[in-house]
Each structure stands twice: as C-alpha cells, then as structure tokens.
Amino acid sequence: MLWCWDKIDHPEPVAVELLRGQVEQFGCGEHHCLFLTTQGEVLSSGANLNGELGCRSCKERSIPMHVSLPTSNKVARIAASN
C-alpha cells in the first residue's frame, strides 16, 4: 500500500489506491516523487515546476497520479533528483 501526505492538503497520511500492482521502486527530488509499480506503471506527485511530474497541464499533485507513457515501452527503473 502507498501512503501519501503533504503540509497543506493532507497533513496526515492518506492511503493511495493503485489501479494495479504494488510500488516496486520510488525516487524523490526536492519537491516531487516518482513511483514505479510491479506492473511497470509510473505515478508522480509533488510540485511540477519544470515538468518533473510528466504532466504539462498540472501545477502540482498531492496524491500520486499515473503518468501517461507510450504503451510500447515498459519502464524498468526510475530516478528523481533536484
């Protein structure tokens, strides 16, 4: 199970339901996090100051959301940094 929280919207941990799989790997930068599930799906949360979340239209996400990726690619590893 994945738990998420932040200083404003969710000061206490909130359980996040994944569509499929469990979190296999994660990476965090200063203001964002990426999650890789056992099904090869990528989720992101945090600030999107420079496109870190893989979402052009969103400013930030308090709860991890799926990142839209080409279906022909399977993600094997993720990393995040400042």
Protein Blocks (a to p, Z undefined) as FASTA:
>chain_A
ZZdddfklmmpccddddfbdcdfbdcddfkbccdddfkopacdedjdflopnopakbmbd
fbdcdddddfkbccfbdcddZZ
